[in-house]
Amino acid sequence: MKVLVTGSNGQLGYDVIKRLEKSEIRYLGTYRDTLDITNEEDVKRVIRDYSPNVVIHCAAYTAVDKAEDERELCHAVNVLGTRYIAEVCNEIDAKMIYISTDYVFDGEGDKPFEVTDEPNPINYYGQTKYEGELEVQRLLDKYFIVRISWVFGSNGNNFVKTMLRLGKERDEISVVADQVGSPTYTYDLAKLLVKMMETDKYGIYHATNEGYCTWYEFACEIFKQAEMDVKVNPINTEDYPTKANRPLNSKMSKNKMVEFDFKQLPHYKSSIGQYVMMRKNQVENSKCECNFKLDRAGE
C-alpha cells in the first residue's frame, strides 16, 4: 500500500506520517513548498506520478478569523484544492480521507450532532470545509470524511501549548466557558486514520477524544495535569469577541464509529496527560543536550 499525505508538516499530518512510519507503510508527505493544492496541474501531476492507494488530505486553511477577510484564499485551499485532489483520486481509483470540522454545524441546541444532521456553518471557514465535503461526496465513492474539533498535537500551535506558555507568564487568565465540545489529540487520531484507510467502511465520521468540556474546563485540566498553579476565570463568548462566529455547541456523536467497529479515541483528560508528559520530556531532553554541549565545550 502507498499513501500520500497532504499537509504533512501540520499538526495532524506530522502525526499521520509518524504513524505510517511505525506501521511500515510506504508514503509520500507533501506540504505547501512541495505541492500547491490550489494549482490543479500540480496536484494532478504529483498524485498521478506517485499513484497512491490512499490520499489523506490534512492540508487546509485553518485561520478561522482571518478567513472572514481572506475568503478567496480560504476557498481556493479548502474547496478548490479538495476538488482537485478528489478528481485525481477518482481517476486513479484511490481512497480519500478528508479532514473536516465541527464548524460545519451551527452549534444550536445542546445535543451532540449526528453525522446525518444537516450542516449549517456560521463562519466562512466552516462554510468552505462543508463545501469541501460536498466536493468529495460528489466525485468519489471511496471516501472517509472525518470531522474533528479543538485539535492539539506535538507539532504546530494549539490551545494546549498556548495555555502552558501563558501558565508560565501569568498567575491568572480568562477563558470562554459557554462553548462546549471535545478536544482531539492528533496522536490518537492518526492511529484511527491509518486503521480506517485499510477498510472499506466509507462515509462520514465524527472522531474526537471521548468526553465533553468547555474551553474553560479544558484549560483547567491542562493546568491540573501540568501541576501549574494558575487561576482560570470563566467568561462568556460575548466577553471575548472574535471576527468569526463560533458555535456554542460543538458536541459530536461518535455513534457511527461504534456502529462500524472502530476503536474510540481515549478520554481527552488522559490524552492531555500524555501530551503534557511528552512536552515535559522534550524540555528535559533539550536541557540534557544543552548541558552535554556545554560540558564538551569545556574539555
Secondary structure, 3 states (H helix, E strand, C coil): CEEEEECCCCHHHHHHHHHHHHCCCEEEECCCCCCCCCCHHHHHHHHHHHCCCEEEECCCCCCCCHHHCCHHHHHHHHHHHHHHHHHHHHHHCCEEEEEEEHHHCCCCCCCCECCCCCCCCCCHHHHHHHHHHHHHHHHCCCEEEEEECCEECCCCCCHHHHHHHHHHHCCEEEEECCCEECCEEHHHHHHHHHHHHCCCCCEEEECCEECCEEHHHHHHHHHHHCCCCCEEEEECHHHCCCCCCCCCECCECCHHHHHCCCCCEEEHHHHHHHHHHHHHHHHHHHHHHHHHHHHHHCC
